[in-house]
Amino acid sequence: MARSITPERLAAERAVLARKLQRMCGELTSIAVRRMDDTLPWFKALSARERASVGTLAQLGVTSFIGWFSGTLESTSLTERIFSSAPRELADALTLEQTVELVRTTISVVEDSIQVIAGDNDLRQAELRESLLRYSSEVAFAAANVYAQRAENRGAWDARLQALVLDAILTGEGDDTVEARAAAAGWKLEGGIFVLVGPVPTTRLAAEVHAAQIQRTARQASLDALVGIQSDRLVAVVSGVPESMTIADAAKPFVGHFGQGSVVAGPMATTLLEAHASASEAMSGYRALELVDPPSRLVMAHDLIAARVVNGDVDAVAPIVEVLTAHIRDDVRATLANYLEKTGSIEACARALFIHVNTVRYRLKRVHEVTGLDPFDPADAMTLRIADRWFEWERLDDGVTRIWEPH
């Protein structure tokens, strides 16, 4: 029986249905919006403006179906006609799943009205039902393409924003726009911030994979991370670190994503604009690694001060000099200098200064408490020795600038 239906008759029947659909467009849209309100929990949570936009989108869906059904609208125009006409804020408010539910609800309203639209004509009912099925599939694919394109564009935009923020942190040329860009990229601005610098994994592809894994690891720890590749270095800026967490604990999950060798962590910063100091110290420490024995996998930049100074970063020791100047008495500093520069033993230092050995121990312990550097540890002793010499040179009229000026 179906074979006896000529194309001309089928076109005539579709024209009749299209006119009936056109007359019922407003009514069908109103029913669809009411059904969304009754059956879709997320719809009730939308603002009044967003709900009105959903109604507009539902009406576009019905009118687009009419145009498609009557042959006046190409299926390839569905995306442009429906989704490109939707307000941008609505596209941002709805997920792909919610958009598909919206389309499905609208189509189901039309489907429930098939008998009203087509009457008792079996041919019209069958043609309308089959057309609705094909149309809903095409709209679903169109929605998926739109969301995929938007996700790709958003990803590219976020990547550019993150690259700009990372560059500002590394160069120290940031201003208030850095925080605005970071916020636009969805980056956490609260909590502590520190920088990790380490070797790049073996290949560029591996580096990009590990960079993505660093960001995934950060999200799993409720942190955020900006990652970039700088020549032979992989740089990660980690933010959102709570006060209760040390840098070592926060950094530990990330070091496995760097290449072979040591990873250097800069000190904790409190704002994005201050993160440049952490980046500078981490970079300086990474460059100085070749001057020390193979250290542990994770190294604090603070533990590499002596190597950093020898490598040309003469400012690295400045914080220790400031502590010696502000918080260490002259007699304690003189004891430290004598122990480090001349005697090398507590007993010899005590004899040279005519003080008790316990006084020497107490004063050296005081240095350890104030600076965090242990005079009895060889690496810390070297740092203290450089800081003490710097302290002395600063007391000369023509001292440190001439002697320590970097080349």
Phi, psi and chi 1 to 4 in degrees:
 res  aa     phi    psi   chi1   chi2   chi3   chi4
   1 MET       -  -39.1 -179.6  176.3 -179.7      -
   2 ALA   -64.5  -29.0      -      -      -      -
   3 ARG   -67.3  -22.1  -67.2  177.6 -178.7  174.8
   4 SER   -81.3   -6.8   62.1      -      -      -
   5 ILE   -79.8  118.0  -59.0  174.8      -      -
   6 THR   -82.6  155.3   63.8      -      -      -
   7 PRO   -56.2  -35.8  -24.6   33.8      -      -
   8 GLU   -64.2  -43.5  -68.5   76.2   12.3      -
   9 ARG   -66.7  -39.9 -179.0 -173.8  172.6 -169.7
  10 LEU   -62.2  -42.2 -173.5   58.8      -      -
  11 ALA   -63.6  -38.0      -      -      -      -
  12 ALA   -66.0  -43.3      -      -      -      -
  13 GLU   -63.3  -40.4  -63.4  -68.4   -9.6      -
  14 ARG   -65.8  -35.7  -70.0  174.7   70.8   94.2
  15 ALA   -64.6  -41.4      -      -      -      -
  16 VAL   -61.9  -46.5  172.0      -      -      -
  17 LEU   -62.8  -40.2  -69.8  172.0      -      -
  18 ALA   -62.1  -40.8      -      -      -      -
  19 ARG   -66.2  -38.7  -71.5 -167.1  -65.5  -87.9
  20 LYS   -67.7  -40.6 -171.9   65.7  176.8  -67.4
  21 LEU   -62.9  -39.3  -78.2  166.6      -      -
  22 GLN   -61.8  -42.2 -171.6   66.4   53.6      -
  23 ARG   -67.1  -31.0  -69.7 -166.3  -63.2  -89.5
  24 MET   -95.4    6.3  -65.1 -177.3   62.9      -
  25 CYS   -57.2  -49.3  180.0      -      -      -
  26 GLY   -62.2  -42.7      -      -      -      -
  27 GLU   -64.3  -44.1  179.5 -176.6   -9.4      -
  28 LEU   -63.9  -38.6  -66.9  172.0      -      -
  29 THR   -64.2  -44.4  -59.1      -      -      -
  30 SER   -61.4  -42.2  -61.8      -      -      -
  31 ILE   -63.8  -40.5  -63.9  172.8      -      -
  32 ALA   -63.1  -42.6      -      -      -      -
  33 VAL   -65.7  -41.5  172.5      -      -      -
  34 ARG   -63.2  -39.3  -72.3 -162.0  -60.7  -89.7
  35 ARG   -66.8  -38.5 -177.0  170.3  -62.7 -176.7
  36 MET   -59.9  -42.7  -69.2  176.4 -156.3      -
  37 ASP   -63.7  -32.3 -167.1   34.0      -      -
  38 ASP   -82.9  -30.1  -67.4  -23.4      -      -
  39 THR  -116.2  -16.9   60.9      -      -      -
  40 LEU  -111.0  107.1  -57.5  178.6      -      -
  41 PRO   -59.5  -36.2  -23.1   33.0      -      -
  42 TRP   -67.8  -24.8   55.3  -96.3      -      -
  43 PHE   -65.1  -38.7 -177.1   80.9      -      -
  44 LYS   -66.2  -26.6  -62.2  177.6 -170.8 -119.3
  45 ALA   -80.0   -9.5      -      -      -      -
  46 LEU   -73.6  154.7  -63.8  177.4      -      -
  47 SER   -71.2  166.6   66.1      -      -      -
  48 ALA   -60.3  -38.4      -      -      -      -
  49 ARG   -66.7  -40.2 -177.7  174.6  178.9  176.8
  50 GLU   -69.1  -37.1  -70.4  168.5  -18.4      -
  51 ARG   -64.9  -37.8  -72.8  159.4   65.1   96.6
  52 ALA   -65.6  -37.2      -      -      -      -
  53 SER   -66.4  -36.5  -63.2      -      -      -
  54 VAL   -63.3  -40.3  168.1      -      -      -
  55 GLY   -60.7  -40.5      -      -      -      -
  56 THR   -63.3  -41.1  -59.1      -      -      -
  57 LEU   -66.2  -38.7 -165.1   60.5      -      -
  58 ALA   -63.5  -41.3      -      -      -      -
  59 GLN   -64.9  -38.9 -174.7  172.8   18.6      -
  60 LEU   -61.6  -37.1  -77.9  170.0      -      -
  61 GLY   -62.9  -42.7      -      -      -      -
  62 VAL   -68.7  -47.4  175.4      -      -      -
  63 THR   -65.4  -34.4   56.1      -      -      -
  64 SER   -67.1  -37.6  -64.9      -      -      -
  65 PHE   -62.9  -40.2  170.8   69.2      -      -
  66 ILE   -62.3  -45.2  -64.7  170.0      -      -
  67 GLY   -64.1  -41.1      -      -      -      -
  68 TRP   -66.6  -42.0  174.0   85.9      -      -
  69 PHE   -66.7  -37.0 -177.7   76.7      -      -
  70 SER   -84.2   -5.2   61.7      -      -      -
  71 GLY    88.2    6.9      -      -      -      -
  72 THR   -92.6   -4.9   59.9      -      -      -
  73 LEU  -130.9  123.2  179.4   65.1      -      -
  74 GLU   -69.4  147.1  -63.3  -74.5  -19.8      -
  75 SER   -62.6  -29.0   60.5      -      -      -
  76 THR   -69.4  -14.1   54.1      -      -      -
  77 SER   -89.5   -2.0  -57.5      -      -      -
  78 LEU   -60.5  -45.7  -70.2  173.8      -      -
  79 THR   -58.7  -50.2  -58.5      -      -      -
  80 GLU   -64.0  -41.1 -179.6  178.5   -6.0      -
  81 ARG   -71.5  -40.9  178.0  161.2  177.4   91.3
  82 ILE   -90.7  -62.3  -59.6  176.3      -      -
  83 PHE   -79.5  -31.7  -61.5  104.3      -      -
  84 SER   -72.8  -20.2  -62.7      -      -      -
  85 SER   -87.1  -13.1  -59.4      -      -      -
  86 ALA   -72.9  142.3      -      -      -      -
  87 PRO   -58.0  144.0  -21.4   32.0      -      -
  88 ARG   -61.0  -38.7  177.4   60.0 -175.5  -91.5
  89 GLU   -65.2  -28.4   61.5  -90.6   17.8      -
  90 LEU   -70.4  -41.4 -179.0   62.3      -      -
  91 ALA   -60.9  -34.8      -      -      -      -
  92 ASP   -75.4  -27.0  -66.9  -24.2      -      -
  93 ALA   -82.9  -27.7      -      -      -      -
  94 LEU  -103.2  140.6  -61.7 -176.2      -      -
  95 THR   -83.7  169.5   64.8      -      -      -
  96 LEU   -60.8  -42.6  173.8   59.7      -      -
  97 GLU   -60.4  -41.7 -178.8 -179.9    2.0      -
  98 GLN   -67.6  -37.0  -70.6  168.8  -19.6      -
  99 THR   -64.3  -41.7  -57.7      -      -      -
 100 VAL   -64.0  -39.9  171.8      -      -      -
 101 GLU   -62.6  -38.7  -74.4 -177.6  -26.2      -
 102 LEU   -61.2  -48.4 -175.2  157.2      -      -
 103 VAL   -62.7  -44.7  172.2      -      -      -
 104 ARG   -61.4  -41.3 -174.8 -177.3  -62.9  118.8
 105 THR   -63.9  -44.3  -58.1      -      -      -
 106 THR   -62.3  -44.0  -56.5      -      -      -
 107 ILE   -65.6  -37.9  -65.2  -59.1      -      -
 108 SER   -65.4  -32.7   68.8      -      -      -
 109 VAL   -64.2  -44.6  167.1      -      -      -
 110 VAL   -63.8  -40.7  179.8      -      -      -
 111 GLU   -63.8  -39.5 -169.7  173.0   16.4      -
 112 ASP   -67.1  -18.8  -68.6  -15.0      -      -
 113 SER  -100.1   13.1  -56.1      -      -      -
 114 ILE   -58.5  -43.6  -76.3  179.1      -      -
 115 GLN   -67.1  -35.6 -171.6  166.5    7.2      -
 116 VAL   -66.4  -39.8  176.4      -      -      -
 117 ILE   -75.4  -45.2  -60.6  168.8      -      -
 118 ALA   -95.9   -9.7      -      -      -      -
 119 GLY    68.6 -150.3      -      -      -      -
 120 ASP   -91.5    9.3  -64.8  -30.5      -      -
 121 ASN   -76.1  110.6 -171.8  -51.6      -      -
 122 ASP   -62.7  -38.6  -67.6  -20.6      -      -
 123 LEU   -62.3  -45.8  174.1   60.2      -      -
 124 ARG   -65.1  -41.8  -66.7  176.7 -177.4  176.2
 125 GLN   -61.6  -45.9  -71.9 -172.4   15.3      -
 126 ALA   -64.5  -43.4      -      -      -      -
 127 GLU   -64.0  -40.4 -177.2   62.5   20.1      -
 128 LEU   -69.5  -42.3 -171.0   54.9      -      -
 129 ARG   -64.6  -45.2 -173.1  171.7  -72.2  106.9
 130 GLU   -65.0  -38.9 -179.3 -179.2  -12.6      -
 131 SER   -66.5  -39.8  -62.8      -      -      -
 132 LEU   -61.4  -40.1  -79.7  169.8      -      -
 133 LEU   -63.4  -46.3 -178.7   61.5      -      -
 134 ARG   -66.8  -40.7  -67.1 -167.8   -9.5 -112.7
 135 TYR   -63.5  -45.0  175.0   79.0      -      -
 136 SER   -63.1  -35.7   61.1      -      -      -
 137 SER   -66.0  -43.0  -62.5      -      -      -
 138 GLU   -66.7  -38.5  -68.2 -168.3   21.5      -
 139 VAL   -66.6  -38.9  172.0      -      -      -
 140 ALA   -62.3  -43.2      -      -      -      -
 141 PHE   -64.5  -39.2  -80.7  117.8      -      -
 142 ALA   -62.2  -43.0      -      -      -      -
 143 ALA   -62.3  -42.7      -      -      -      -
 144 ALA   -60.9  -41.6      -      -      -      -
 145 ASN   -64.1  -42.0  -72.8  -26.0      -      -
 146 VAL   -62.1  -47.0  167.5      -      -      -
 147 TYR   -68.0  -35.5  -85.4   81.6      -      -
 148 ALA   -64.2  -42.3      -      -      -      -
 149 GLN   -64.5  -42.2 -176.5   63.8   45.7      -
 150 ARG   -65.9  -38.7  -76.1  177.7 -179.9  161.3
 151 ALA   -64.4  -40.1      -      -      -      -
 152 GLU   -65.1  -44.1 -177.2  177.4  -10.5      -
 153 ASN   -65.1  -41.6  -68.3  -19.4      -      -
 154 ARG   -64.3  -40.2  177.0   64.9 -179.5  177.8
 155 GLY   -63.2  -41.6      -      -      -      -
 156 ALA   -65.5  -40.1      -      -      -      -
 157 TRP   -66.7  -44.5  175.9 -115.7      -      -
 158 ASP   -61.0  -41.0  -75.4   -9.5      -      -
 159 ALA   -62.5  -39.7      -      -      -      -
 160 ARG   -67.0  -42.9  175.8  162.5  175.1   77.1
 161 LEU   -60.7  -45.0  -77.1  177.0      -      -
 162 GLN   -64.6  -37.4  -68.3 -174.2   31.7      -
 163 ALA   -64.3  -39.2      -      -      -      -
 164 LEU   -66.1  -41.5  -70.1  171.6      -      -
 165 VAL   -65.3  -44.2  173.0      -      -      -
 166 LEU   -62.5  -42.6 -177.9   61.0      -      -
 167 ASP   -62.6  -40.4 -176.8   68.2      -      -
 168 ALA   -64.6  -38.0      -      -      -      -
 169 ILE   -66.3  -43.0  -69.0  172.7      -      -
 170 LEU   -72.2  -34.5  -63.9  179.6      -      -
 171 THR   -90.4  -19.1   61.2      -      -      -
 172 GLY    75.7   17.3      -      -      -      -
 173 GLU  -100.8   22.1  -63.2  177.0   -7.0      -
 174 GLY   -79.3  160.2      -      -      -      -
 175 ASP  -140.6 -161.2   51.1   27.0      -      -
 176 ASP   -62.0  -23.7  -68.1  -19.0      -      -
 177 THR   -67.3  -22.6   60.9      -      -      -
 178 VAL   -62.2  -46.9  176.0      -      -      -
 179 GLU   -65.8  -36.0  -67.9 -169.4  -11.3      -
 180 ALA   -64.3  -41.9      -      -      -      -
 181 ARG   -66.5  -40.6  -73.6  170.0  174.6  168.2
 182 ALA   -63.1  -41.5      -      -      -      -
 183 ALA   -65.2  -38.6      -      -      -      -
 184 ALA   -64.0  -30.4      -      -      -      -
 185 ALA   -84.8    3.2      -      -      -      -
 186 GLY    77.8   23.8      -      -      -      -
 187 TRP   -86.1  141.8 -151.8   54.2      -      -
 188 LYS   -69.8  129.9  -69.8 -178.9 -177.1  -68.2
 189 LEU  -109.5   -6.3  -62.8  178.3      -      -
 190 GLU   -94.5  160.0   69.7  -82.0    2.5      -
 191 GLY    84.6  177.6      -      -      -      -
 192 GLY   -75.3  157.4      -      -      -      -
 193 ILE  -132.4  133.3  -57.7  171.4      -      -
 194 PHE  -142.3  164.8   68.8   94.0      -      -
 195 VAL  -119.4  137.3  177.4      -      -      -
 196 LEU  -112.3  135.3  -68.2  170.8      -      -
 197 VAL  -129.4  127.9  179.3      -      -      -
 198 GLY  -155.0  179.4      -      -      -      -
 199 PRO   -69.3  149.7   22.8  -31.4      -      -
 200 VAL   -78.9  139.9  174.4      -      -      -
 201 PRO   -56.5  166.7  -27.2   35.7      -      -
 202 THR   -53.4  -41.4   52.2      -      -      -
 203 THR  -123.8  163.3   65.4      -      -      -
 204 ARG   -61.9  -41.5 -179.6   79.5 -175.6 -171.0
 205 LEU   -63.1  -44.3  178.0   59.6      -      -
 206 ALA   -61.4  -38.9      -      -      -      -
 207 ALA   -62.6  -42.8      -      -      -      -
 208 GLU   -66.7  -37.9  -67.4  175.1   -7.6      -
 209 VAL   -63.5  -46.1  169.9      -      -      -
 210 HIS   -68.6  -32.2  -78.1  -77.2      -      -
 211 ALA   -62.2  -43.2      -      -      -      -
 212 ALA   -65.2  -35.9      -      -      -      -
 213 GLN   -68.8  -32.9  -71.4  176.4  -22.5      -
 214 ILE   -61.7  -43.9  -72.4  175.2      -      -
 215 GLN   -66.5  -37.2  -67.3 -178.5  -44.1      -
 216 ARG   -66.3  -42.3 -170.1  178.1  -58.4  113.4
 217 THR   -61.4  -39.4  -60.9      -      -      -
 218 ALA   -61.8  -46.2      -      -      -      -
 219 ARG   -61.3  -39.2  -71.0 -167.3  -64.7  -90.0
 220 GLN   -63.8  -27.3  -69.1  171.8  -12.5      -
 221 ALA   -97.0   12.9      -      -      -      -
 222 SER    59.9   35.2  -61.9      -      -      -
 223 LEU  -118.5 -179.2  -56.5  174.4      -      -
 224 ASP  -130.3  155.1 -105.1  -29.0      -      -
 225 ALA  -146.0  133.2      -      -      -      -
 226 LEU  -102.1  133.6  -66.5  176.7      -      -
 227 VAL  -129.6  137.0 -171.4      -      -      -
 228 GLY  -147.4  157.9      -      -      -      -
 229 ILE  -108.9  119.7  -60.0  172.2      -      -
 230 GLN  -116.4   93.9  -58.6  -88.1  -36.8      -
 231 SER    58.4 -114.2 -176.4      -      -      -
 232 ASP   -95.6   14.4   62.8  -22.6      -      -
 233 ARG  -119.6  141.9  -60.4 -178.3  -65.3  -95.6
 234 LEU  -105.4  125.1 -176.0   63.3      -      -
 235 VAL  -116.2  131.9 -179.1      -      -      -
 236 ALA  -129.7  127.3      -      -      -      -
 237 VAL  -104.4  116.2 -177.0      -      -      -
 238 VAL  -106.4  130.2 -178.7      -      -      -
 239 SER  -128.9  170.2   74.2      -      -      -
 240 GLY    82.2   19.1      -      -      -      -
 241 VAL   -75.9  124.2 -178.6      -      -      -
 242 PRO   -70.2  158.0   22.7  -31.1      -      -
 243 GLU   -61.6  -29.3  -68.1 -175.9    4.8      -
 244 SER   -75.6   -8.6   58.6      -      -      -
 245 MET  -104.5  133.0 -177.7  177.1  -70.6      -
 246 THR   -80.0  163.2   65.7      -      -      -
 247 ILE   -62.3  -41.5  -67.0  177.8      -      -
 248 ALA   -60.1  -43.3      -      -      -      -
 249 ASP   -68.5  -40.1  -71.9  -20.4      -      -
 250 ALA   -69.6  -34.0      -      -      -      -
 251 ALA   -82.1  -24.7      -      -      -      -
 252 LYS   -53.1  -43.6 -169.0  177.4  -61.2 -177.5
 253 PRO   -66.6  -16.1  -17.8   31.6      -      -
 254 PHE   -93.8  -25.0  -61.6  103.6      -      -
 255 VAL   -63.9  -27.4  -64.5      -      -      -
 256 GLY   -66.6  -14.5      -      -      -      -
 257 HIS   -91.8   -1.7  -60.9  -55.2      -      -
 258 PHE   -91.3  168.9  -71.7   80.1      -      -
 259 GLY   -72.0 -176.9      -      -      -      -
 260 GLN   -67.7  136.8  -68.1 -174.8  -10.5      -
 261 GLY   123.2 -174.7      -      -      -      -
 262 SER   -85.4  148.5  -65.0      -      -      -
 263 VAL  -113.1  131.5  178.9      -      -      -
 264 VAL  -105.3  132.7  179.4      -      -      -
 265 ALA  -108.3  130.5      -      -      -      -
 266 GLY   -80.2  171.2      -      -      -      -
 267 PRO   -70.8  166.4   27.2  -34.9      -      -
 268 MET   -76.1  135.2 -165.5   75.1   75.4      -
 269 ALA  -111.9  159.8      -      -      -      -
 270 THR  -103.1  -19.1   55.3      -      -      -
 271 THR  -134.5  164.0   68.7      -      -      -
 272 LEU   -63.9  -36.9 -165.5   60.1      -      -
 273 LEU   -68.2  -27.2  -65.1  177.7      -      -
 274 GLU   -85.5   -7.1  -64.9  173.2   -0.4      -
 275 ALA   -66.0  -19.3      -      -      -      -
 276 HIS   -59.6  -37.4  171.5   63.7      -      -
 277 ALA   -63.1  -41.4      -      -      -      -
 278 SER   -64.5  -40.5 -179.3      -      -      -
 279 ALA   -64.9  -42.4      -      -      -      -
 280 SER   -62.4  -43.7  -64.4      -      -      -
 281 GLU   -68.3  -39.2  -67.2 -159.8   37.1      -
 282 ALA   -65.4  -42.1      -      -      -      -
 283 MET   -62.9  -45.1  -72.8  -73.3 -166.0      -
 284 SER   -61.2  -44.0  171.8      -      -      -
 285 GLY   -63.8  -39.7      -      -      -      -
 286 TYR   -64.8  -39.7 -174.7   71.9      -      -
 287 ARG   -66.5  -28.1  -71.1 -168.5  -64.5  -93.2
 288 ALA   -87.1   -3.6      -      -      -      -
 289 LEU   -60.2  -31.6  -76.8  173.9      -      -
 290 GLU   -68.1  -12.1   60.5 -175.3   16.4      -
 291 LEU   -93.6   -3.8  -58.9  179.9      -      -
 292 VAL  -120.4  162.9  -62.5      -      -      -
 293 ASP   -62.5  154.0  -69.1  -27.4      -      -
 294 PRO   -51.7  108.8  -25.9   33.7      -      -
 295 PRO   -81.6 -167.6   29.9  -30.0      -      -
 296 SER   -73.6  173.7   58.1      -      -      -
 297 ARG   -62.0  -41.0  175.5   65.0  160.5  154.6
 298 LEU  -113.9  124.4  177.4   63.6      -      -
 299 VAL  -125.5  136.7 -172.1      -      -      -
 300 MET   -81.7  136.9  -60.3  -64.4  114.8      -
 301 ALA   -57.6  -31.7      -      -      -      -
 302 HIS   -63.3  -28.4 -177.7  -88.9      -      -
 303 ASP   -81.7   -2.1  -65.3  -27.0      -      -
 304 LEU  -114.9   20.8  -63.5  167.4      -      -
 305 ILE   -58.4  -47.2  -70.1  177.2      -      -
 306 ALA   -61.2  -45.8      -      -      -      -
 307 ALA   -64.7  -35.4      -      -      -      -
 308 ARG   -66.6  -39.9  -71.6  161.3   57.0 -167.9
 309 VAL   -65.0  -45.9  171.3      -      -      -
 310 VAL   -61.2  -32.4  172.4      -      -      -
 311 ASN   -80.9   -1.7 -161.0   47.3      -      -
 312 GLY   115.0   -9.1      -      -      -      -
 313 ASP   -87.3   79.2 -178.0    8.2      -      -
 314 VAL   -69.9  -18.4  -63.5      -      -      -
 315 ASP   -77.4  -11.1  -67.6  -31.1      -      -
 316 ALA   -61.2  -32.2      -      -      -      -
 317 VAL   -86.9   -7.9   77.6      -      -      -
 318 ALA   -54.5  -42.9      -      -      -      -
 319 PRO   -61.2  -35.9  -24.2   35.4      -      -
 320 ILE   -69.4  -39.2  -53.7  -58.6      -      -
 321 VAL   -61.7  -41.1  175.0      -      -      -
 322 GLU   -61.8  -39.8  -68.9  175.6    5.8      -
 323 VAL   -66.3  -44.6  171.5      -      -      -
 324 LEU   -59.5  -38.3  -70.2  176.4      -      -
 325 THR   -71.4  -42.2  -56.6      -      -      -
 326 ALA   -90.3  -28.1      -      -      -      -
 327 HIS  -126.0    0.4  -58.5  -68.9      -      -
 328 ILE  -115.7  125.0  -60.6  -65.7      -      -
 329 ARG   -66.7  157.2  -63.1 -164.0  -40.3 -100.4
 330 ASP   -59.3  -39.6  -73.3  -13.2      -      -
 331 ASP   -68.1  -35.2   57.7  -18.3      -      -
 332 VAL   -68.7  -42.7  175.5      -      -      -
 333 ARG   -65.7  -38.1 -167.5 -161.6   57.9   74.6
 334 ALA   -64.6  -37.3      -      -      -      -
 335 THR   -65.6  -43.0  -58.0      -      -      -
 336 LEU   -60.8  -46.8  173.2   67.0      -      -
 337 ALA   -61.3  -41.9      -      -      -      -
 338 ASN   -64.8  -43.0 -174.1  -79.5      -      -
 339 TYR   -64.6  -43.6  172.1   77.2      -      -
 340 LEU   -77.1  -40.0  -66.1  175.0      -      -
 341 GLU   -92.5  -29.5  -62.2  -71.7  -20.4      -
 342 LYS  -121.0  -46.9  -62.0  178.4 -179.1  179.0
 343 THR  -101.7  -49.1   57.5      -      -      -
 344 GLY    78.8    3.6      -      -      -      -
 345 SER  -143.3  151.3   75.2      -      -      -
 346 ILE   -62.6  -44.5  -66.6  177.3      -      -
 347 GLU   -64.1  -46.2  -67.3   76.9    9.4      -
 348 ALA   -65.4  -36.2      -      -      -      -
 349 CYS   -65.6  -43.5 -177.8      -      -      -
 350 ALA   -61.6  -43.0      -      -      -      -
 351 ARG   -65.7  -39.1  -71.7 -166.7  -61.6  -90.7
 352 ALA   -67.1  -33.5      -      -      -      -
 353 LEU  -100.0   -0.6  -61.8  177.5      -      -
 354 PHE    58.2   44.3  -59.1  101.1      -      -
 355 ILE  -128.5  167.1   57.9  177.1      -      -
 356 HIS   -74.4  150.1 -163.5  -82.1      -      -
 357 VAL   -61.1  -33.4  -69.4      -      -      -
 358 ASN   -67.2  -29.7  -73.6  -20.1      -      -
 359 THR   -66.8  -40.5  -58.1      -      -      -
 360 VAL   -61.8  -46.4  176.3      -      -      -
 361 ARG   -59.7  -44.2  -70.2 -168.6 -179.2   94.2
 362 TYR   -62.2  -45.7  168.6   79.2      -      -
 363 ARG   -66.4  -39.9  -69.3  177.2  178.7  177.3
 364 LEU   -68.2  -35.2  -63.8 -178.6      -      -
 365 LYS   -64.5  -38.3 -179.7 -179.0  178.2 -177.7
 366 ARG   -62.9  -40.2  174.8   62.1  179.7  163.3
 367 VAL   -59.4  -44.1  171.5      -      -      -
 368 HIS   -61.6  -43.6 -170.8 -170.3      -      -
 369 GLU   -64.3  -39.2  -68.6  172.9  -13.6      -
 370 VAL   -81.6  -42.4  171.8      -      -      -
 371 THR   -94.5  -20.3   66.3      -      -      -
 372 GLY    80.2    3.6      -      -      -      -
 373 LEU  -109.8  131.5  -60.8  170.7      -      -
 374 ASP   -93.3  115.7 -174.6   -3.6      -      -
 375 PRO   -60.0  -19.0  -22.3   33.8      -      -
 376 PHE   -90.0   -7.0  -58.6  109.8      -      -
 377 ASP   -92.3  128.5  178.4   84.2      -      -
 378 PRO   -56.0  -45.2  -26.5   35.2      -      -
 379 ALA   -66.5  -44.9      -      -      -      -
 380 ASP   -65.5  -37.4  -73.0   -5.6      -      -
 381 ALA   -62.5  -37.8      -      -      -      -
 382 MET   -64.2  -41.7  176.0   63.6   74.9      -
 383 THR   -63.8  -44.2  -58.6      -      -      -
 384 LEU   -64.9  -35.1  -72.6  168.6      -      -
 385 ARG   -66.6  -43.2 -168.9  172.3 -177.6 -178.7
 386 ILE   -64.0  -43.5  -67.6  173.2      -      -
 387 ALA   -62.9  -40.1      -      -      -      -
 388 ASP   -65.7  -41.9 -179.9   65.5      -      -
 389 ARG   -63.2  -41.3  -71.0  -61.7   84.2 -156.6
 390 TRP   -59.7  -44.0 -178.1  -64.3      -      -
 391 PHE   -56.8  -43.2  178.6   87.0      -      -
 392 GLU   -68.1  -42.8  -74.4  -62.7  -31.7      -
 393 TRP   -65.0  -34.4  -73.7  -36.2      -      -
 394 GLU   -64.9  -20.2  -78.0 -168.8  -30.4      -
 395 ARG   -82.0  -10.5  -62.8  172.4   65.1  176.7
 396 LEU   -86.2  147.4  -57.4  175.5      -      -
 397 ASP   -61.1  -40.2  -69.9  -20.9      -      -
 398 ASP  -113.4   25.2   62.0  -17.4      -      -
 399 GLY   -63.3  -99.4      -      -      -      -
 400 VAL   -66.9  -30.6   83.4      -      -      -
 401 THR   -62.5  -43.9  -58.3      -      -      -
 402 ARG   -71.8  -43.3  175.3  173.2   55.6   80.7
 403 ILE   -75.6  -39.4  -64.9  173.2      -      -
 404 TRP  -107.1   10.0  -77.3   86.8      -      -
 405 GLU   -60.7  121.7 -175.7  175.7   -0.2      -
 406 PRO   -68.0  149.3   23.1  -31.4      -      -
 407 HIS  -100.1      -  -60.1  -71.1      -      -
